[in-house]
């Protein structure tokens, strides 16, 4: 069902572009702002949904999954395909599809296919690896340029690869400053809300929503995506949960439509299939390596859980103006990954029932 809906929204965008004669959408003045807004929504929603109390109980394996796991998957995908197609840009495309989509993973949380522990690990893995993947996508081109001499461009817009370490530290510091500033204001508001009376307490409580809106605005305007992901870990105003659930669904739909609008330029089918297959089975390798000690059923389900959604789509949209043709490769890759997930999980479930 998830894959079918995703394909339908991509086809809707493609049909609109064909009928309306839309071309070069990525050159529009509003394009980057809209895509950055969708990415900010996706990252905030991914960390907002993390159960911190549960995650702390499995911190070691989660940290391994979203650091070693993401880097390992990106290296397997990008390294193998860069050699196969003799194109170093696959090093970046490998990062683009290396994460697991939290929205699609939600369907795996139902029923008794996995233990409660495995569900927590997978949910946290899927939520945390989004911001990690985005950070890698932002700064990996700078490091690739330094070590290979190949300029792959950068979403940050900073092409001075000679100062990549300075750029990285500066951007990281600004993101941490944003999250730290929001945290300090939130703690201050919470402290005085408890001590204030009547209308003043209500006003202070309401100001949390203003703070959240301000954090979103700054993160989008200055592309501080790590900052808004960190904000999602603590700034969780009451009555926002349903809004976040609806926002992430509509953000995914909007991103899929924009992806379809850009596909009028064509599709790199074989490269897309190769990227999709490599991404899916990179998760299988990383999953089995990082889940040693878990029951066999949980290891299999986590290892075959790779799906892509909003983050992979939006990273492709962000790279499209810098590397025309990115969408032509990533779009079919996402469909292949989600299709493989549907097929392979049915095989896995059948195999596990026979054990």
C-alpha positions as CSV (number, residue, x, y, z in Angstrom):
1,X,0.0,0.0,0.0
2,X,2.8,2.4,0.9
3,X,4.6,1.7,-2.4
4,X,1.4,2.0,-4.4
5,X,0.6,5.4,-2.9
6,X,4.1,6.7,-3.5
7,X,4.1,5.6,-7.1
8,X,0.7,7.2,-7.7
9,X,1.8,10.6,-6.3
10,X,5.0,10.4,-8.5
11,X,2.9,9.6,-11.5
12,X,0.5,12.5,-10.6
13,X,3.5,15.0,-10.7
14,X,4.7,13.5,-14.0
15,X,1.3,13.8,-15.6
16,X,0.9,17.4,-14.4
17,X,4.3,18.3,-15.9
18,X,3.4,16.6,-19.2
19,X,0.0,18.3,-19.5
20,X,1.2,21.7,-18.3
21,X,4.5,21.6,-20.1
22,X,6.5,22.2,-17.0
23,X,10.3,22.0,-17.4
24,X,13.4,23.1,-15.4
25,X,11.4,23.4,-12.2
26,X,14.6,23.2,-10.2
27,X,15.6,26.6,-11.5
28,X,12.5,28.3,-10.0
29,X,13.2,30.9,-7.3
30,X,11.0,29.1,-4.7
31,X,12.3,25.6,-5.4
32,X,15.1,25.4,-2.8
33,X,13.0,27.1,-0.1
34,X,10.1,24.6,-0.6
35,X,12.4,21.6,-0.6
36,X,14.3,22.8,2.5
37,X,10.9,23.3,4.2
38,X,9.8,19.7,3.4
39,X,13.2,18.4,4.6
40,X,12.9,20.3,7.9
41,X,9.4,18.8,8.5
42,X,10.7,15.3,7.8
43,X,13.7,15.6,10.1
44,X,11.7,17.2,13.0
45,X,9.0,14.5,12.6
46,X,11.6,11.7,12.7
47,X,13.2,12.8,15.9
48,X,9.9,13.9,17.4
49,X,8.6,10.3,17.2
50,X,11.5,8.8,19.2
51,X,10.7,7.4,22.5
52,X,13.7,8.6,24.4
53,X,13.1,6.4,27.5
54,X,13.0,3.3,25.3
55,X,15.9,4.3,23.1
56,X,18.2,4.8,26.1
57,X,17.7,1.1,27.0
58,X,19.2,0.1,23.7
59,X,21.6,3.0,23.2
60,X,24.7,1.1,22.2
61,X,23.1,-0.8,19.2
62,X,21.2,2.3,18.1
63,X,24.3,4.5,18.1
64,X,26.2,1.8,16.2
65,X,23.3,1.5,13.7
66,X,23.1,5.2,12.9
67,X,26.9,5.9,12.8
68,X,28.7,2.7,11.7
69,X,25.6,1.4,10.0
70,X,24.9,4.4,7.9
71,X,28.5,5.0,6.9
72,X,28.9,1.3,6.1
73,X,25.8,1.2,4.0
74,X,26.8,4.4,2.1
75,X,30.3,3.0,1.5
76,X,28.9,-0.3,0.2
77,X,26.4,1.4,-2.1
78,X,28.5,4.3,-3.3
79,X,31.8,2.5,-3.5
80,X,30.5,-0.5,-5.5
81,X,28.5,1.6,-8.0
82,X,31.2,4.3,-8.4
83,X,33.5,1.5,-9.6
84,X,30.8,-0.1,-11.7
85,X,29.7,3.0,-13.5
86,X,33.1,4.9,-13.2
87,X,31.2,7.8,-11.7
88,X,32.2,9.3,-8.3
89,X,28.8,10.9,-7.9
90,X,27.5,7.5,-6.8
91,X,29.4,8.1,-3.6
92,X,26.8,10.8,-2.9
93,X,23.9,8.9,-4.3
94,X,24.8,6.0,-2.0
95,X,24.3,8.3,1.0
96,X,21.0,9.7,-0.4
97,X,19.3,6.3,-0.2
98,X,21.2,4.9,2.8
99,X,18.5,5.7,5.4
100,X,15.4,3.8,6.5
101,X,12.2,5.8,6.2
102,X,10.4,6.1,9.6
103,X,7.0,6.5,8.0
104,X,7.2,3.3,6.1
105,X,8.7,1.5,9.1
106,X,5.6,2.3,11.1
107,X,3.8,-0.5,9.3
108,X,6.4,-3.0,10.6
109,X,5.6,-2.0,14.2
110,X,2.2,-3.6,14.0
111,X,1.5,-7.2,15.0
112,X,4.0,-9.7,16.5
113,X,6.5,-10.1,13.7
114,X,9.2,-8.6,16.0
115,X,9.8,-8.4,19.7
116,X,9.2,-5.1,21.5
117,X,13.0,-4.7,21.8
118,X,13.5,-5.1,18.0
119,X,10.7,-2.7,17.3
120,X,12.3,0.0,19.5
121,X,15.7,-0.6,17.9
122,X,14.3,-0.4,14.3
123,X,12.1,2.7,15.1
124,X,15.0,4.5,16.7
125,X,17.4,3.4,13.9
126,X,15.0,4.8,11.2
127,X,14.4,8.0,13.1
128,X,18.1,8.8,13.9
129,X,19.6,7.8,10.6
130,X,17.7,10.5,8.7
131,X,19.6,13.5,10.2
132,X,22.9,11.5,10.1
133,X,22.3,10.8,6.3
134,X,21.5,14.5,5.7
135,X,24.7,15.6,7.4
136,X,26.7,13.2,5.4
137,X,25.0,14.4,2.2
138,X,25.8,18.0,3.0
139,X,29.5,17.5,3.7
140,X,30.6,14.4,2.0
141,X,31.1,16.2,-1.4
142,X,33.6,18.5,0.3
143,X,35.7,15.5,1.6
144,X,35.4,13.6,-1.7
145,X,36.7,16.7,-3.5
146,X,39.7,17.0,-1.2
147,X,40.7,13.3,-1.5
148,X,39.9,12.7,-5.2
149,X,40.1,16.1,-6.7
150,X,36.6,15.7,-8.2
151,X,34.2,18.6,-7.4
152,X,30.8,17.1,-6.7
153,X,29.1,20.3,-5.6
154,X,27.5,20.9,-2.3
155,X,24.0,21.6,-1.1
156,X,25.4,24.1,1.3
157,X,26.5,26.2,-1.6
158,X,30.1,26.4,-0.3
159,X,32.4,25.3,-3.1
160,X,35.7,26.2,-1.4
161,X,36.9,22.7,-0.9
162,X,40.3,23.9,0.5
163,X,38.6,25.0,3.7
164,X,36.2,22.0,4.0
165,X,37.1,21.4,7.7
166,X,36.5,25.0,8.5
167,X,33.2,24.9,6.7
168,X,32.1,21.7,8.5
169,X,33.0,23.0,11.9
170,X,31.3,26.3,11.3
171,X,28.1,24.7,10.1
172,X,28.1,22.2,12.9
173,X,28.6,24.9,15.4
174,X,25.8,27.0,14.0
175,X,23.4,24.0,14.1
176,X,24.4,23.2,17.7
177,X,23.9,26.9,18.6
178,X,20.4,26.9,17.2
179,X,19.4,23.8,19.1
180,X,21.1,25.0,22.3
181,X,19.4,28.4,22.1
182,X,16.0,26.8,21.5
183,X,16.7,24.5,24.5
184,X,17.6,27.3,26.8
185,X,14.5,29.3,25.8
186,X,12.3,26.3,26.2
187,X,13.7,25.5,29.7
188,X,13.2,29.2,30.7
189,X,9.6,29.2,29.4
190,X,8.9,25.9,31.2
191,X,10.4,27.2,34.5
192,X,8.4,30.4,34.6
193,X,5.2,28.7,33.4
194,X,5.2,26.7,36.6
195,X,5.6,29.8,38.7
196,X,3.2,32.2,36.9
197,X,-0.5,32.5,37.4
198,X,-3.6,32.3,35.3
199,X,-3.4,34.2,32.0
200,X,0.4,34.7,32.3
201,X,1.0,31.0,32.6
202,X,-1.3,30.4,29.6
203,X,0.6,33.0,27.6
204,X,4.0,31.5,28.4
205,X,2.8,28.0,27.6
206,X,1.5,29.3,24.2
207,X,4.9,30.9,23.5
208,X,6.3,27.4,23.0
209,X,4.5,27.2,19.7
210,X,6.0,30.5,18.6
211,X,9.4,29.2,19.6
212,X,8.9,26.1,17.5
213,X,7.8,28.2,14.5
214,X,10.9,30.4,14.9
215,X,13.2,27.3,15.1
216,X,11.6,26.0,11.8
217,X,12.0,29.4,10.1
218,X,15.7,29.7,11.0
219,X,16.5,26.1,10.1
220,X,14.9,26.5,6.7
221,X,16.2,29.9,5.8
222,X,19.8,29.1,6.8
223,X,19.6,25.3,6.1
224,X,20.3,24.2,9.6
225,X,18.9,20.7,9.3
226,X,20.8,19.1,12.1
227,X,19.5,21.9,14.4
228,X,15.9,21.2,13.7
229,X,16.4,17.5,14.1
230,X,17.9,18.1,17.5
231,X,15.1,20.4,18.5
232,X,12.6,17.5,17.8
233,X,14.3,15.5,20.6
234,X,13.0,17.9,23.3
235,X,10.7,20.6,22.0
236,X,7.4,18.7,21.8
237,X,4.5,21.1,22.6
238,X,1.2,19.5,23.7
239,X,-1.3,18.9,20.9
240,X,1.4,18.9,18.2
241,X,1.5,15.1,17.8
242,X,-1.5,14.9,15.4
243,X,-0.2,17.9,13.5
244,X,3.2,16.3,13.0
245,X,1.6,13.0,11.9
246,X,-0.5,14.8,9.2
247,X,2.4,17.1,8.2
248,X,4.8,14.3,7.5
249,X,2.3,12.5,5.4
250,X,1.5,15.6,3.3
251,X,5.2,16.5,3.1
252,X,5.9,13.0,1.6
253,X,3.1,13.4,-0.9
254,X,4.3,16.9,-1.9
255,X,7.9,15.7,-2.3
256,X,6.7,12.7,-4.4
257,X,4.7,15.1,-6.7
258,X,7.7,17.4,-7.1
259,X,9.8,14.3,-7.9
260,X,7.3,13.4,-10.6
261,X,7.3,16.9,-12.0
262,X,11.1,16.7,-12.5
263,X,10.9,13.3,-14.2
264,X,9.9,14.9,-17.5
265,X,13.6,15.1,-18.1
266,X,13.8,11.3,-18.4
267,X,14.8,8.3,-16.2
268,X,18.1,6.5,-15.8
269,X,16.5,3.1,-15.4
270,X,19.5,0.8,-15.2
271,X,21.5,3.1,-12.9
272,X,18.3,3.5,-10.8
273,X,17.8,-0.3,-10.5
274,X,21.5,-0.8,-9.6
275,X,21.3,1.9,-6.9
276,X,18.1,0.4,-5.5
277,X,19.4,-3.2,-5.4
278,X,22.7,-2.1,-3.8
279,X,20.9,0.0,-1.2
280,X,18.6,-2.8,-0.2
281,X,21.2,-5.4,0.2
282,X,23.6,-3.0,1.9
283,X,21.0,-2.9,4.7
284,X,20.9,-6.7,4.8
285,X,24.7,-6.8,5.3
286,X,24.7,-4.0,7.9
287,X,21.7,-5.4,9.7
288,X,23.1,-8.8,10.2
289,X,26.5,-7.4,11.4
290,X,25.0,-5.0,13.9
291,X,22.3,-7.2,15.4
292,X,24.4,-10.1,16.7
293,X,22.9,-11.2,20.0
294,X,19.3,-10.6,19.0
295,X,16.9,-13.5,18.4
296,X,17.0,-14.9,14.8
297,X,13.6,-13.6,13.9
298,X,14.4,-10.1,15.0
299,X,17.8,-10.1,13.1
300,X,16.1,-11.1,9.9
301,X,13.3,-8.5,10.1
302,X,15.7,-5.7,11.0
303,X,18.1,-6.7,8.2
304,X,15.4,-6.8,5.6
305,X,13.7,-3.6,6.7
306,X,15.2,-1.2,4.2
307,X,12.6,1.3,2.7
308,X,13.0,4.8,1.4
309,X,10.7,7.8,1.6
310,X,10.7,11.5,2.2
311,X,14.4,12.0,3.1
312,X,15.7,10.1,0.1
313,X,13.3,12.0,-2.2
314,X,14.2,15.4,-0.8
315,X,17.9,14.8,-0.9
316,X,17.5,13.9,-4.6
317,X,15.5,17.1,-5.1
318,X,18.2,19.2,-3.4
319,X,21.0,17.7,-5.5
320,X,19.1,18.0,-8.8
321,X,20.0,21.7,-9.4
322,X,23.7,20.9,-8.7
323,X,23.7,17.6,-10.6
324,X,21.0,17.4,-13.2
325,X,19.9,13.8,-13.6
326,X,20.0,12.9,-9.9
327,X,16.2,12.5,-9.7
328,X,16.3,10.4,-12.9
329,X,18.5,7.8,-10.9
330,X,17.0,8.1,-7.4
331,X,13.3,7.9,-8.4
332,X,13.5,4.4,-9.9
333,X,15.9,3.4,-7.1
334,X,13.3,4.3,-4.4
335,X,10.6,2.3,-6.2
336,X,13.0,-0.7,-6.6
337,X,14.0,-0.5,-2.9
338,X,10.4,-0.4,-1.7
339,X,9.4,-3.1,-4.2
340,X,12.2,-5.4,-2.9
341,X,11.1,-4.7,0.6
342,X,7.6,-5.9,-0.2
343,X,8.8,-9.1,-1.9
344,X,11.7,-10.0,0.4
345,X,9.7,-9.6,3.6
346,X,7.1,-12.0,2.4
347,X,9.8,-14.5,1.6
348,X,11.4,-13.9,5.0
349,X,8.1,-14.3,6.8
350,X,7.4,-17.6,5.0
351,X,11.0,-18.8,5.7
352,X,10.7,-17.9,9.4
353,X,7.4,-19.8,9.7
354,X,9.0,-22.9,8.5
355,X,11.9,-22.7,11.0
